[in-house]
Amino acid sequence: MNKLKTNDELIKELLTEEEQIELKTEIVKEIKRIRGGARKGAGRKKKNPDNVLQFQVRVSKKEKIFLNYAREHNLNYDELMEG
């Protein structure tokens, strides 16, 4: 049984260097025409580096006061939890 050849092997075997380049550019053009490619406004929007995320924590007033106190006094939560 003969060994099967891929399309790339046949193209290299039958076409010259210039013809190969021309064929590949035509293929790329056809794919862009059919599939469309990137469109204006498509994809994710770019993030503004100045727009920093802000976290919201829903806690009671007492908990909020405690958290602010703990931050100001650099409390070690691990030590507090151990007893």
mmCIF file of the N, C-alpha and C atoms, coordinates in Angstrom:
data_MODEL
# 
_entry.id   MODEL 
# 
loop_
_atom_site.group_PDB 
_atom_site.id 
_atom_site.type_symbol 
_atom_site.label_atom_id 
_atom_site.label_alt_id 
_atom_site.label_comp_id 
_atom_site.label_asym_id 
_atom_site.label_entity_id 
_atom_site.label_seq_id 
_atom_site.pdbx_PDB_ins_code 
_atom_site.Cartn_x 
_atom_site.Cartn_y 
_atom_site.Cartn_z 
_atom_site.occupancy 
_atom_site.B_iso_or_equiv 
_atom_site.pdbx_formal_charge 
_atom_site.auth_seq_id 
_atom_site.auth_comp_id 
_atom_site.auth_asym_id 
_atom_site.auth_atom_id 
_atom_site.pdbx_PDB_model_num 
ATOM 1   N N  . MET A 1 1  ? 0.838   -1.177 0.000  1.00 0.00 ? 1  MET A N  1 
ATOM 2   C CA . MET A 1 1  ? 0.000   0.000  0.000  1.00 0.00 ? 1  MET A CA 1 
ATOM 3   C C  . MET A 1 1  ? 0.886   1.245  0.000  1.00 0.00 ? 1  MET A C  1 
ATOM 4   N N  . ASN A 1 2  ? 0.539   2.208  -0.800 1.00 0.00 ? 2  ASN A N  1 
ATOM 5   C CA . ASN A 1 2  ? 1.317   3.443  -0.901 1.00 0.00 ? 2  ASN A CA 1 
ATOM 6   C C  . ASN A 1 2  ? 1.125   4.310  0.345  1.00 0.00 ? 2  ASN A C  1 
ATOM 7   N N  . LYS A 1 3  ? 2.186   5.036  0.698  1.00 0.00 ? 3  LYS A N  1 
ATOM 8   C CA . LYS A 1 3  ? 2.099   5.954  1.832  1.00 0.00 ? 3  LYS A CA 1 
ATOM 9   C C  . LYS A 1 3  ? 1.283   7.172  1.396  1.00 0.00 ? 3  LYS A C  1 
ATOM 10  N N  . LEU A 1 4  ? 0.304   7.545  2.219  1.00 0.00 ? 4  LEU A N  1 
ATOM 11  C CA . LEU A 1 4  ? -0.523  8.697  1.910  1.00 0.00 ? 4  LEU A CA 1 
ATOM 12  C C  . LEU A 1 4  ? 0.258   9.980  2.172  1.00 0.00 ? 4  LEU A C  1 
ATOM 13  N N  . LYS A 1 5  ? 0.009   11.007 1.333  1.00 0.00 ? 5  LYS A N  1 
ATOM 14  C CA . LYS A 1 5  ? 0.678   12.292 1.493  1.00 0.00 ? 5  LYS A CA 1 
ATOM 15  C C  . LYS A 1 5  ? -0.312  13.334 1.983  1.00 0.00 ? 5  LYS A C  1 
ATOM 16  N N  . THR A 1 6  ? 0.204   14.245 2.782  1.00 0.00 ? 6  THR A N  1 
ATOM 17  C CA . THR A 1 6  ? -0.645  15.327 3.267  1.00 0.00 ? 6  THR A CA 1 
ATOM 18  C C  . THR A 1 6  ? -0.719  16.425 2.215  1.00 0.00 ? 6  THR A C  1 
ATOM 19  N N  . ASN A 1 7  ? -1.647  17.343 2.412  1.00 0.00 ? 7  ASN A N  1 
ATOM 20  C CA . ASN A 1 7  ? -1.774  18.466 1.485  1.00 0.00 ? 7  ASN A CA 1 
ATOM 21  C C  . ASN A 1 7  ? -0.496  19.297 1.453  1.00 0.00 ? 7  ASN A C  1 
ATOM 22  N N  . ASP A 1 8  ? 0.102   19.526 2.605  1.00 0.00 ? 8  ASP A N  1 
ATOM 23  C CA . ASP A 1 8  ? 1.340   20.315 2.668  1.00 0.00 ? 8  ASP A CA 1 
ATOM 24  C C  . ASP A 1 8  ? 2.461   19.654 1.876  1.00 0.00 ? 8  ASP A C  1 
ATOM 25  N N  . GLU A 1 9  ? 2.565   18.341 1.977  1.00 0.00 ? 9  GLU A N  1 
ATOM 26  C CA . GLU A 1 9  ? 3.594   17.621 1.223  1.00 0.00 ? 9  GLU A CA 1 
ATOM 27  C C  . GLU A 1 9  ? 3.359   17.739 -0.276 1.00 0.00 ? 9  GLU A C  1 
ATOM 28  N N  . LEU A 1 10 ? 2.119   17.612 -0.697 1.00 0.00 ? 10 LEU A N  1 
ATOM 29  C CA . LEU A 1 10 ? 1.801   17.747 -2.125 1.00 0.00 ? 10 LEU A CA 1 
ATOM 30  C C  . LEU A 1 10 ? 2.078   19.161 -2.629 1.00 0.00 ? 10 LEU A C  1 
ATOM 31  N N  . ILE A 1 11 ? 1.724   20.156 -1.822 1.00 0.00 ? 11 ILE A N  1 
ATOM 32  C CA . ILE A 1 11 ? 1.967   21.545 -2.220 1.00 0.00 ? 11 ILE A CA 1 
ATOM 33  C C  . ILE A 1 11 ? 3.465   21.789 -2.392 1.00 0.00 ? 11 ILE A C  1 
ATOM 34  N N  . LYS A 1 12 ? 4.278   21.308 -1.456 1.00 0.00 ? 12 LYS A N  1 
ATOM 35  C CA . LYS A 1 12 ? 5.729   21.485 -1.561 1.00 0.00 ? 12 LYS A CA 1 
ATOM 36  C C  . LYS A 1 12 ? 6.306   20.744 -2.760 1.00 0.00 ? 12 LYS A C  1 
ATOM 37  N N  . GLU A 1 13 ? 5.729   19.612 -3.061 1.00 0.00 ? 13 GLU A N  1 
ATOM 38  C CA . GLU A 1 13 ? 6.227   18.772 -4.145 1.00 0.00 ? 13 GLU A CA 1 
ATOM 39  C C  . GLU A 1 13 ? 5.853   19.328 -5.521 1.00 0.00 ? 13 GLU A C  1 
ATOM 40  N N  . LEU A 1 14 ? 4.650   19.868 -5.653 1.00 0.00 ? 14 LEU A N  1 
ATOM 41  C CA . LEU A 1 14 ? 4.141   20.244 -6.974 1.00 0.00 ? 14 LEU A CA 1 
ATOM 42  C C  . LEU A 1 14 ? 4.295   21.727 -7.314 1.00 0.00 ? 14 LEU A C  1 
ATOM 43  N N  . LEU A 1 15 ? 4.395   22.587 -6.321 1.00 0.00 ? 15 LEU A N  1 
ATOM 44  C CA . LEU A 1 15 ? 4.427   24.022 -6.588 1.00 0.00 ? 15 LEU A CA 1 
ATOM 45  C C  . LEU A 1 15 ? 5.797   24.620 -6.289 1.00 0.00 ? 15 LEU A C  1 
ATOM 46  N N  . THR A 1 16 ? 6.089   25.726 -6.970 1.00 0.00 ? 16 THR A N  1 
ATOM 47  C CA . THR A 1 16 ? 7.337   26.438 -6.703 1.00 0.00 ? 16 THR A CA 1 
ATOM 48  C C  . THR A 1 16 ? 7.169   27.261 -5.422 1.00 0.00 ? 16 THR A C  1 
ATOM 49  N N  . GLU A 1 17 ? 8.268   27.855 -4.992 1.00 0.00 ? 17 GLU A N  1 
ATOM 50  C CA . GLU A 1 17 ? 8.273   28.660 -3.771 1.00 0.00 ? 17 GLU A CA 1 
ATOM 51  C C  . GLU A 1 17 ? 7.275   29.820 -3.876 1.00 0.00 ? 17 GLU A C  1 
ATOM 52  N N  . GLU A 1 18 ? 7.288   30.537 -5.003 1.00 0.00 ? 18 GLU A N  1 
ATOM 53  C CA . GLU A 1 18 ? 6.393   31.682 -5.195 1.00 0.00 ? 18 GLU A CA 1 
ATOM 54  C C  . GLU A 1 18 ? 4.935   31.231 -5.235 1.00 0.00 ? 18 GLU A C  1 
ATOM 55  N N  . GLU A 1 19 ? 4.675   30.118 -5.898 1.00 0.00 ? 19 GLU A N  1 
ATOM 56  C CA . GLU A 1 19 ? 3.304   29.609 -5.990 1.00 0.00 ? 19 GLU A CA 1 
ATOM 57  C C  . GLU A 1 19 ? 2.779   29.180 -4.618 1.00 0.00 ? 19 GLU A C  1 
ATOM 58  N N  . GLN A 1 20 ? 3.669   28.630 -3.799 1.00 0.00 ? 20 GLN A N  1 
ATOM 59  C CA . GLN A 1 20 ? 3.268   28.236 -2.446 1.00 0.00 ? 20 GLN A CA 1 
ATOM 60  C C  . GLN A 1 20 ? 2.858   29.460 -1.626 1.00 0.00 ? 20 GLN A C  1 
ATOM 61  N N  . ILE A 1 21 ? 3.657   30.523 -1.710 1.00 0.00 ? 21 ILE A N  1 
ATOM 62  C CA . ILE A 1 21 ? 3.355   31.749 -0.969 1.00 0.00 ? 21 ILE A CA 1 
ATOM 63  C C  . ILE A 1 21 ? 2.049   32.352 -1.452 1.00 0.00 ? 21 ILE A C  1 
ATOM 64  N N  . GLU A 1 22 ? 1.869   32.384 -2.785 1.00 0.00 ? 22 GLU A N  1 
ATOM 65  C CA . GLU A 1 22 ? 0.633   32.932 -3.358 1.00 0.00 ? 22 GLU A CA 1 
ATOM 66  C C  . GLU A 1 22 ? -0.581  32.126 -2.906 1.00 0.00 ? 22 GLU A C  1 
ATOM 67  N N  . LEU A 1 23 ? -0.465  30.809 -2.910 1.00 0.00 ? 23 LEU A N  1 
ATOM 68  C CA . LEU A 1 23 ? -1.571  29.944 -2.493 1.00 0.00 ? 23 LEU A CA 1 
ATOM 69  C C  . LEU A 1 23 ? -1.928  30.190 -1.024 1.00 0.00 ? 23 LEU A C  1 
ATOM 70  N N  . LYS A 1 24 ? -0.912  30.300 -0.170 1.00 0.00 ? 24 LYS A N  1 
ATOM 71  C CA . LYS A 1 24 ? -1.172  30.516 1.258  1.00 0.00 ? 24 LYS A CA 1 
ATOM 72  C C  . LYS A 1 24 ? -1.833  31.868 1.515  1.00 0.00 ? 24 LYS A C  1 
ATOM 73  N N  . THR A 1 25 ? -1.421  32.919 0.790  1.00 0.00 ? 25 THR A N  1 
ATOM 74  C CA . THR A 1 25 ? -2.065  34.222 0.967  1.00 0.00 ? 25 THR A CA 1 
ATOM 75  C C  . THR A 1 25 ? -3.513  34.184 0.492  1.00 0.00 ? 25 THR A C  1 
ATOM 76  N N  . GLU A 1 26 ? -3.783  33.471 -0.584 1.00 0.00 ? 26 GLU A N  1 
ATOM 77  C CA . GLU A 1 26 ? -5.162  33.331 -1.064 1.00 0.00 ? 26 GLU A CA 1 
ATOM 78  C C  . GLU A 1 26 ? -6.025  32.588 -0.045 1.00 0.00 ? 26 GLU A C  1 
ATOM 79  N N  . ILE A 1 27 ? -5.450  31.571 0.585  1.00 0.00 ? 27 ILE A N  1 
ATOM 80  C CA . ILE A 1 27 ? -6.184  30.809 1.599  1.00 0.00 ? 27 ILE A CA 1 
ATOM 81  C C  . ILE A 1 27 ? -6.529  31.706 2.784  1.00 0.00 ? 27 ILE A C  1 
ATOM 82  N N  . VAL A 1 28 ? -5.556  32.518 3.227  1.00 0.00 ? 28 VAL A N  1 
ATOM 83  C CA . VAL A 1 28 ? -5.792  33.427 4.360  1.00 0.00 ? 28 VAL A CA 1 
ATOM 84  C C  . VAL A 1 28 ? -6.886  34.428 4.013  1.00 0.00 ? 28 VAL A C  1 
ATOM 85  N N  . LYS A 1 29 ? -6.856  34.989 2.788  1.00 0.00 ? 29 LYS A N  1 
ATOM 86  C CA . LYS A 1 29 ? -7.890  35.934 2.359  1.00 0.00 ? 29 LYS A CA 1 
ATOM 87  C C  . LYS A 1 29 ? -9.262  35.276 2.351  1.00 0.00 ? 29 LYS A C  1 
ATOM 88  N N  . GLU A 1 30 ? -9.343  34.056 1.856  1.00 0.00 ? 30 GLU A N  1 
ATOM 89  C CA . GLU A 1 30 ? -10.627 33.344 1.777  1.00 0.00 ? 30 GLU A CA 1 
ATOM 90  C C  . GLU A 1 30 ? -11.165 33.053 3.174  1.00 0.00 ? 30 GLU A C  1 
ATOM 91  N N  . ILE A 1 31 ? -10.299 32.662 4.079  1.00 0.00 ? 31 ILE A N  1 
ATOM 92  C CA . ILE A 1 31 ? -10.737 32.373 5.449  1.00 0.00 ? 31 ILE A CA 1 
ATOM 93  C C  . ILE A 1 31 ? -11.258 33.645 6.109  1.00 0.00 ? 31 ILE A C  1 
ATOM 94  N N  . LYS A 1 32 ? -10.555 34.776 5.919  1.00 0.00 ? 32 LYS A N  1 
ATOM 95  C CA . LYS A 1 32 ? -11.009 36.036 6.497  1.00 0.00 ? 32 LYS A CA 1 
ATOM 96  C C  . LYS A 1 32 ? -12.351 36.446 5.903  1.00 0.00 ? 32 LYS A C  1 
ATOM 97  N N  . ARG A 1 33 ? -12.529 36.207 4.610  1.00 0.00 ? 33 ARG A N  1 
ATOM 98  C CA . ARG A 1 33 ? -13.785 36.574 3.956  1.00 0.00 ? 33 ARG A CA 1 
ATOM 99  C C  . ARG A 1 33 ? -14.944 35.750 4.504  1.00 0.00 ? 33 ARG A C  1 
ATOM 100 N N  . ILE A 1 34 ? -14.710 34.476 4.731  1.00 0.00 ? 34 ILE A N  1 
ATOM 101 C CA . ILE A 1 34 ? -15.779 33.578 5.187  1.00 0.00 ? 34 ILE A CA 1 
ATOM 102 C C  . ILE A 1 34 ? -16.046 33.764 6.677  1.00 0.00 ? 34 ILE A C  1 
ATOM 103 N N  . ARG A 1 35 ? -14.995 33.776 7.469  1.00 0.00 ? 35 ARG A N  1 
ATOM 104 C CA . ARG A 1 35 ? -15.165 33.814 8.925  1.00 0.00 ? 35 ARG A CA 1 
ATOM 105 C C  . ARG A 1 35 ? -15.284 35.225 9.478  1.00 0.00 ? 35 ARG A C  1 
ATOM 106 N N  . GLY A 1 36 ? -14.890 36.217 8.726  1.00 0.00 ? 36 GLY A N  1 
ATOM 107 C CA . GLY A 1 36 ? -15.086 37.590 9.158  1.00 0.00 ? 36 GLY A CA 1 
ATOM 108 C C  . GLY A 1 36 ? -13.916 38.203 9.897  1.00 0.00 ? 36 GLY A C  1 
ATOM 109 N N  . GLY A 1 37 ? -13.277 37.484 10.782 1.00 0.00 ? 37 GLY A N  1 
ATOM 110 C CA . GLY A 1 37 ? -12.164 38.047 11.540 1.00 0.00 ? 37 GLY A CA 1 
ATOM 111 C C  . GLY A 1 37 ? -12.635 38.989 12.629 1.00 0.00 ? 37 GLY A C  1 
ATOM 112 N N  . ALA A 1 38 ? -11.693 39.688 13.207 1.00 0.00 ? 38 ALA A N  1 
ATOM 113 C CA . ALA A 1 38 ? -12.011 40.605 14.308 1.00 0.00 ? 38 ALA A CA 1 
ATOM 114 C C  . ALA A 1 38 ? -12.783 41.811 13.780 1.00 0.00 ? 38 ALA A C  1 
ATOM 115 N N  . ARG A 1 39 ? -13.813 42.179 14.504 1.00 0.00 ? 39 ARG A N  1 
ATOM 116 C CA . ARG A 1 39 ? -14.637 43.322 14.110 1.00 0.00 ? 39 ARG A CA 1 
ATOM 117 C C  . ARG A 1 39 ? -14.464 44.440 15.122 1.00 0.00 ? 39 ARG A C  1 
ATOM 118 N N  . LYS A 1 40 ? -14.741 45.637 14.694 1.00 0.00 ? 40 LYS A N  1 
ATOM 119 C CA . LYS A 1 40 ? -14.619 46.789 15.572 1.00 0.00 ? 40 LYS A CA 1 
ATOM 120 C C  . LYS A 1 40 ? -15.585 46.617 16.751 1.00 0.00 ? 40 LYS A C  1 
ATOM 121 N N  . GLY A 1 41 ? -15.071 46.790 17.955 1.00 0.00 ? 41 GLY A N  1 
ATOM 122 C CA . GLY A 1 41 ? -15.900 46.675 19.149 1.00 0.00 ? 41 GLY A CA 1 
ATOM 123 C C  . GLY A 1 41 ? -16.088 45.249 19.639 1.00 0.00 ? 41 GLY A C  1 
ATOM 124 N N  . ALA A 1 42 ? -15.505 44.263 18.941 1.00 0.00 ? 42 ALA A N  1 
ATOM 125 C CA . ALA A 1 42 ? -15.650 42.874 19.370 1.00 0.00 ? 42 ALA A CA 1 
ATOM 126 C C  . ALA A 1 42 ? -14.623 42.555 20.456 1.00 0.00 ? 42 ALA A C  1 
ATOM 127 N N  . GLY A 1 43 ? -14.948 41.613 21.294 1.00 0.00 ? 43 GLY A N  1 
ATOM 128 C CA . GLY A 1 43 ? -14.011 41.170 22.319 1.00 0.00 ? 43 GLY A CA 1 
ATOM 129 C C  . GLY A 1 43 ? -14.148 41.941 23.606 1.00 0.00 ? 43 GLY A C  1 
ATOM 130 N N  . ARG A 1 44 ? -13.242 41.651 24.524 1.00 0.00 ? 44 ARG A N  1 
ATOM 131 C CA . ARG A 1 44 ? -13.285 42.300 25.828 1.00 0.00 ? 44 ARG A CA 1 
ATOM 132 C C  . ARG A 1 44 ? -12.836 43.742 25.722 1.00 0.00 ? 44 ARG A C  1 
ATOM 133 N N  . LYS A 1 45 ? -13.431 44.558 26.533 1.00 0.00 ? 45 LYS A N  1 
ATOM 134 C CA . LYS A 1 45 ? -13.055 45.965 26.591 1.00 0.00 ? 45 LYS A CA 1 
ATOM 135 C C  . LYS A 1 45 ? -11.761 46.095 27.400 1.00 0.00 ? 45 LYS A C  1 
ATOM 136 N N  . LYS A 1 46 ? -10.942 47.052 27.044 1.00 0.00 ? 46 LYS A N  1 
ATOM 137 C CA . LYS A 1 46 ? -9.693  47.293 27.757 1.00 0.00 ? 46 LYS A CA 1 
ATOM 138 C C  . LYS A 1 46 ? -10.001 47.909 29.116 1.00 0.00 ? 46 LYS A C  1 
ATOM 139 N N  . LYS A 1 47 ? -9.288  47.441 30.122 1.00 0.00 ? 47 LYS A N  1 
ATOM 140 C CA . LYS A 1 47 ? -9.471  47.953 31.473 1.00 0.00 ? 47 LYS A CA 1 
ATOM 141 C C  . LYS A 1 47 ? -8.654  49.227 31.656 1.00 0.00 ? 47 LYS A C  1 
ATOM 142 N N  . ASN A 1 48 ? -9.232  50.191 32.334 1.00 0.00 ? 48 ASN A N  1 
ATOM 143 C CA . ASN A 1 48 ? -8.542  51.428 32.658 1.00 0.00 ? 48 ASN A CA 1 
ATOM 144 C C  . ASN A 1 48 ? -7.670  51.173 33.887 1.00 0.00 ? 48 ASN A C  1 
ATOM 145 N N  . PRO A 1 49 ? -6.355  51.347 33.780 1.00 0.00 ? 49 PRO A N  1 
ATOM 146 C CA . PRO A 1 49 ? -5.490  51.060 34.941 1.00 0.00 ? 49 PRO A CA 1 
ATOM 147 C C  . PRO A 1 49 ? -5.760  51.981 36.127 1.00 0.00 ? 49 PRO A C  1 
ATOM 148 N N  . ASP A 1 50 ? -6.369  53.149 35.877 1.00 0.00 ? 50 ASP A N  1 
ATOM 149 C CA . ASP A 1 50 ? -6.678  54.065 36.971 1.00 0.00 ? 50 ASP A CA 1 
ATOM 150 C C  . ASP A 1 50 ? -7.920  53.632 37.742 1.00 0.00 ? 50 ASP A C  1 
ATOM 151 N N  . ASN A 1 51 ? -8.742  52.773 37.132 1.00 0.00 ? 51 ASN A N  1 
ATOM 152 C CA . ASN A 1 51 ? -9.982  52.328 37.762 1.00 0.00 ? 51 ASN A CA 1 
ATOM 153 C C  . ASN A 1 51 ? -9.694  51.084 38.605 1.00 0.00 ? 51 ASN A C  1 
ATOM 154 N N  . VAL A 1 52 ? -9.417  51.291 39.870 1.00 0.00 ? 52 VAL A N  1 
ATOM 155 C CA . VAL A 1 52 ? -9.063  50.195 40.767 1.00 0.00 ? 52 VAL A CA 1 
ATOM 156 C C  . VAL A 1 52 ? -10.348 49.609 41.343 1.00 0.00 ? 52 VAL A C  1 
ATOM 157 N N  . LEU A 1 53 ? -10.375 48.292 41.465 1.00 0.00 ? 53 LEU A N  1 
ATOM 158 C CA . LEU A 1 53 ? -11.546 47.639 42.041 1.00 0.00 ? 53 LEU A CA 1 
ATOM 159 C C  . LEU A 1 53 ? -11.709 48.028 43.499 1.00 0.00 ? 53 LEU A C  1 
ATOM 160 N N  . GLN A 1 54 ? -12.961 48.169 43.915 1.00 0.00 ? 54 GLN A N  1 
ATOM 161 C CA . GLN A 1 54 ? -13.242 48.459 45.307 1.00 0.00 ? 54 GLN A CA 1 
ATOM 162 C C  . GLN A 1 54 ? -14.038 47.287 45.878 1.00 0.00 ? 54 GLN A C  1 
ATOM 163 N N  . PHE A 1 55 ? -13.617 46.820 47.039 1.00 0.00 ? 55 PHE A N  1 
ATOM 164 C CA . PHE A 1 55 ? -14.268 45.683 47.670 1.00 0.00 ? 55 PHE A CA 1 
ATOM 165 C C  . PHE A 1 55 ? -15.317 46.168 48.658 1.00 0.00 ? 55 PHE A C  1 
ATOM 166 N N  . GLN A 1 56 ? -16.440 45.475 48.667 1.00 0.00 ? 56 GLN A N  1 
ATOM 167 C CA . GLN A 1 56 ? -17.479 45.782 49.631 1.00 0.00 ? 56 GLN A CA 1 
ATOM 168 C C  . GLN A 1 56 ? -17.644 44.593 50.556 1.00 0.00 ? 56 GLN A C  1 
ATOM 169 N N  . VAL A 1 57 ? -17.665 44.889 51.851 1.00 0.00 ? 57 VAL A N  1 
ATOM 170 C CA . VAL A 1 57 ? -17.881 43.850 52.843 1.00 0.00 ? 57 VAL A CA 1 
ATOM 171 C C  . VAL A 1 57 ? -19.112 44.247 53.629 1.00 0.00 ? 57 VAL A C  1 
ATOM 172 N N  . ARG A 1 58 ? -20.070 43.357 53.677 1.00 0.00 ? 58 ARG A N  1 
ATOM 173 C CA . ARG A 1 58 ? -21.290 43.646 54.433 1.00 0.00 ? 58 ARG A CA 1 
ATOM 174 C C  . ARG A 1 58 ? -21.128 43.151 55.866 1.00 0.00 ? 58 ARG A C  1 
ATOM 175 N N  . VAL A 1 59 ? -20.930 44.116 56.744 1.00 0.00 ? 59 VAL A N  1 
ATOM 176 C CA . VAL A 1 59 ? -20.764 43.794 58.157 1.00 0.00 ? 59 VAL A CA 1 
ATOM 177 C C  . VAL A 1 59 ? -21.595 44.776 58.966 1.00 0.00 ? 59 VAL A C  1 
ATOM 178 N N  . SER A 1 60 ? -21.797 44.406 60.218 1.00 0.00 ? 60 SER A N  1 
ATOM 179 C CA . SER A 1 60 ? -22.531 45.305 61.112 1.00 0.00 ? 60 SER A CA 1 
ATOM 180 C C  . SER A 1 60 ? -21.612 46.453 61.533 1.00 0.00 ? 60 SER A C  1 
ATOM 181 N N  . LYS A 1 61 ? -22.198 47.462 62.198 1.00 0.00 ? 61 LYS A N  1 
ATOM 182 C CA . LYS A 1 61 ? -21.397 48.610 62.650 1.00 0.00 ? 61 LYS A CA 1 
ATOM 183 C C  . LYS A 1 61 ? -20.328 48.176 63.636 1.00 0.00 ? 61 LYS A C  1 
ATOM 184 N N  . LYS A 1 62 ? -20.699 47.248 64.550 1.00 0.00 ? 62 LYS A N  1 
ATOM 185 C CA . LYS A 1 62 ? -19.733 46.779 65.547 1.00 0.00 ? 62 LYS A CA 1 
ATOM 186 C C  . LYS A 1 62 ? -18.561 46.077 64.865 1.00 0.00 ? 62 LYS A C  1 
ATOM 187 N N  . GLU A 1 63 ? -18.875 45.229 63.885 1.00 0.00 ? 63 GLU A N  1 
ATOM 188 C CA . GLU A 1 63 ? -17.819 44.508 63.177 1.00 0.00 ? 63 GLU A CA 1 
ATOM 189 C C  . GLU A 1 63 ? -16.920 45.480 62.407 1.00 0.00 ? 63 GLU A C  1 
ATOM 190 N N  . LYS A 1 64 ? -17.517 46.492 61.814 1.00 0.00 ? 64 LYS A N  1 
ATOM 191 C CA . LYS A 1 64 ? -16.748 47.482 61.062 1.00 0.00 ? 64 LYS A CA 1 
ATOM 192 C C  . LYS A 1 64 ? -15.800 48.244 61.989 1.00 0.00 ? 64 LYS A C  1 
ATOM 193 N N  . ILE A 1 65 ? -16.285 48.610 63.169 1.00 0.00 ? 65 ILE A N  1 
ATOM 194 C CA . ILE A 1 65 ? -15.440 49.312 64.148 1.00 0.00 ? 65 ILE A CA 1 
ATOM 195 C C  . ILE A 1 65 ? -14.281 48.420 64.569 1.00 0.00 ? 65 ILE A C  1 
ATOM 196 N N  . PHE A 1 66 ? -14.591 47.118 64.818 1.00 0.00 ? 66 PHE A N  1 
ATOM 197 C CA . PHE A 1 66 ? -13.536 46.191 65.216 1.00 0.00 ? 66 PHE A CA 1 
ATOM 198 C C  . PHE A 1 66 ? -12.499 46.018 64.105 1.00 0.00 ? 66 PHE A C  1 
ATOM 199 N N  . LEU A 1 67 ? -12.948 45.879 62.864 1.00 0.00 ? 67 LEU A N  1 
ATOM 200 C CA . LEU A 1 67 ? -12.009 45.697 61.749 1.00 0.00 ? 67 LEU A CA 1 
ATOM 201 C C  . LEU A 1 67 ? -11.100 46.917 61.591 1.00 0.00 ? 67 LEU A C  1 
ATOM 202 N N  . ASN A 1 68 ? -11.659 48.110 61.708 1.00 0.00 ? 68 ASN A N  1 
ATOM 203 C CA . ASN A 1 68 ? -10.836 49.322 61.620 1.00 0.00 ? 68 ASN A CA 1 
ATOM 204 C C  . ASN A 1 68 ? -9.827  49.382 62.764 1.00 0.00 ? 68 ASN A C  1 
ATOM 205 N N  . TYR A 1 69 ? -10.262 49.024 63.979 1.00 0.00 ? 69 TYR A N  1 
ATOM 206 C CA . TYR A 1 69 ? -9.360  49.000 65.130 1.00 0.00 ? 69 TYR A CA 1 
ATOM 207 C C  . TYR A 1 69 ? -8.231  47.993 64.896 1.00 0.00 ? 69 TYR A C  1 
ATOM 208 N N  . ALA A 1 70 ? -8.597  46.799 64.400 1.00 0.00 ? 70 ALA A N  1 
ATOM 209 C CA . ALA A 1 70 ? -7.600  45.744 64.175 1.00 0.00 ? 70 ALA A CA 1 
ATOM 210 C C  . ALA A 1 70 ? -6.582  46.167 63.122 1.00 0.00 ? 70 ALA A C  1 
ATOM 211 N N  . ARG A 1 71 ? -7.024  46.852 62.095 1.00 0.00 ? 71 ARG A N  1 
ATOM 212 C CA . ARG A 1 71 ? -6.100  47.319 61.052 1.00 0.00 ? 71 ARG A CA 1 
ATOM 213 C C  . ARG A 1 71 ? -5.151  48.388 61.596 1.00 0.00 ? 71 ARG A C  1 
ATOM 214 N N  . GLU A 1 72 ? -5.707  49.303 62.373 1.00 0.00 ? 72 GLU A N  1 
ATOM 215 C CA . GLU A 1 72 ? -4.887  50.388 62.910 1.00 0.00 ? 72 GLU A CA 1 
ATOM 216 C C  . GLU A 1 72 ? -3.827  49.876 63.882 1.00 0.00 ? 72 GLU A C  1 
ATOM 217 N N  . HIS A 1 73 ? -4.150  48.835 64.654 1.00 0.00 ? 73 HIS A N  1 
ATOM 218 C CA . HIS A 1 73 ? -3.243  48.330 65.682 1.00 0.00 ? 73 HIS A CA 1 
ATOM 219 C C  . HIS A 1 73 ? -2.512  47.054 65.262 1.00 0.00 ? 73 HIS A C  1 
ATOM 220 N N  . ASN A 1 74 ? -2.605  46.693 63.989 1.00 0.00 ? 74 ASN A N  1 
ATOM 221 C CA . ASN A 1 74 ? -1.895  45.526 63.433 1.00 0.00 ? 74 ASN A CA 1 
ATOM 222 C C  . ASN A 1 74 ? -2.108  44.260 64.274 1.00 0.00 ? 74 ASN A C  1 
ATOM 223 N N  . LEU A 1 75 ? -3.359  43.947 64.567 1.00 0.00 ? 75 LEU A N  1 
ATOM 224 C CA . LEU A 1 75 ? -3.652  42.751 65.366 1.00 0.00 ? 75 LEU A CA 1 
ATOM 225 C C  . LEU A 1 75 ? -3.406  41.509 64.525 1.00 0.00 ? 75 LEU A C  1 
ATOM 226 N N  . ASN A 1 76 ? -2.859  40.486 65.197 1.00 0.00 ? 76 ASN A N  1 
ATOM 227 C CA . ASN A 1 76 ? -2.628  39.210 64.551 1.00 0.00 ? 76 ASN A CA 1 
ATOM 228 C C  . ASN A 1 76 ? -3.853  38.328 64.790 1.00 0.00 ? 76 ASN A C  1 
ATOM 229 N N  . TYR A 1 77 ? -4.636  38.098 63.750 1.00 0.00 ? 77 TYR A N  1 
ATOM 230 C CA . TYR A 1 77 ? -5.880  37.340 63.871 1.00 0.00 ? 77 TYR A CA 1 
ATOM 231 C C  . TYR A 1 77 ? -5.631  35.890 64.287 1.00 0.00 ? 77 TYR A C  1 
ATOM 232 N N  . ASP A 1 78 ? -4.520  35.312 63.819 1.00 0.00 ? 78 ASP A N  1 
ATOM 233 C CA . ASP A 1 78 ? -4.214  33.923 64.177 1.00 0.00 ? 78 ASP A CA 1 
ATOM 234 C C  . ASP A 1 78 ? -4.040  33.760 65.683 1.00 0.00 ? 78 ASP A C  1 
ATOM 235 N N  . GLU A 1 79 ? -3.325  34.686 66.291 1.00 0.00 ? 79 GLU A N  1 
ATOM 236 C CA . GLU A 1 79 ? -3.098  34.621 67.744 1.00 0.00 ? 79 GLU A CA 1 
ATOM 237 C C  . GLU A 1 79 ? -4.415  34.814 68.494 1.00 0.00 ? 79 GLU A C  1 
ATOM 238 N N  . LEU A 1 80 ? -5.245  35.726 68.017 1.00 0.00 ? 80 LEU A N  1 
ATOM 239 C CA . LEU A 1 80 ? -6.529  35.954 68.666 1.00 0.00 ? 80 LEU A CA 1 
ATOM 240 C C  . LEU A 1 80 ? -7.419  34.702 68.600 1.00 0.00 ? 80 LEU A C  1 
ATOM 241 N N  . MET A 1 81 ? -7.392  34.014 67.491 1.00 0.00 ? 81 MET A N  1 
ATOM 242 C CA . MET A 1 81 ? -8.251  32.840 67.320 1.00 0.00 ? 81 MET A CA 1 
ATOM 243 C C  . MET A 1 81 ? -7.774  31.652 68.130 1.00 0.00 ? 81 MET A C  1 
ATOM 244 N N  . GLU A 1 82 ? -6.463  31.557 68.392 1.00 0.00 ? 82 GLU A N  1 
ATOM 245 C CA . GLU A 1 82 ? -5.938  30.458 69.181 1.00 0.00 ? 82 GLU A CA 1 
ATOM 246 C C  . GLU A 1 82 ? -6.302  30.585 70.646 1.00 0.00 ? 82 GLU A C  1 
ATOM 247 N N  . GLY A 1 83 ? -6.540  31.784 71.080 1.00 0.00 ? 83 GLY A N  1 
ATOM 248 C CA . GLY A 1 83 ? -6.966  31.956 72.478 1.00 0.00 ? 83 GLY A CA 1 
ATOM 249 C C  . GLY A 1 83 ? -5.924  32.509 73.275 1.00 0.00 ? 83 GLY A C  1 
# 
